[in-house]
Amino acid sequence: MKMGNIILNFIVSVQFSGKIDATQDEISSVLLAEDVTSSSSLLHQHQELRKSVLELSMQTLAKGQALLDKLREASTHADINNSHATKAACYSVERILEALHHRRQQLDEQWKERKKVLEQCIKRCKIDEEIQKVK
């Protein structure tokens, strides 16, 4: 197994972790719009952000699984010392992937809450528009 593959997978996991951080910051913002068009735009942006993170999540997990497969294959052909090191590397990669998966699950919960708030904002804006029409 090439060290370059390991480094590349580590970089990908760091990038994904950074994307989760940025997305959590975005989701936790309290920005709400004052009209239906702006509110709908915020909801659309929210959905696009979620889609991009989910795609990156799938790519990261697939690359991580491929790395695990390569490490496991390498451990079957390694001598006893290298076999232990390879198994330790597998364990580390598994922990990283589990941590990223857990963070993404937490992000899913935040997404659901933010989507709910944005949808309520759209409803409120529609009601406000109707009230303005009646006046």
JOJOWO-V664092 format. One line per field, one symbol per residue. phi: phi as a letter, one per 40 degrees, with the letter a starting at -180 (. if undefined). A space follows every 10 residues. Layout:
BEGIN
phi = ???
END
This chain:
BEGIN
phi = .ccdcccccc cccccccccc dccccccccc cbcbaccccc cccccccccc dccccccccc cccccccdcc ccccccbccd cccccccccd dccdcccccc cccccccdcc cdcccccccc cccccccdcc ccccc
END
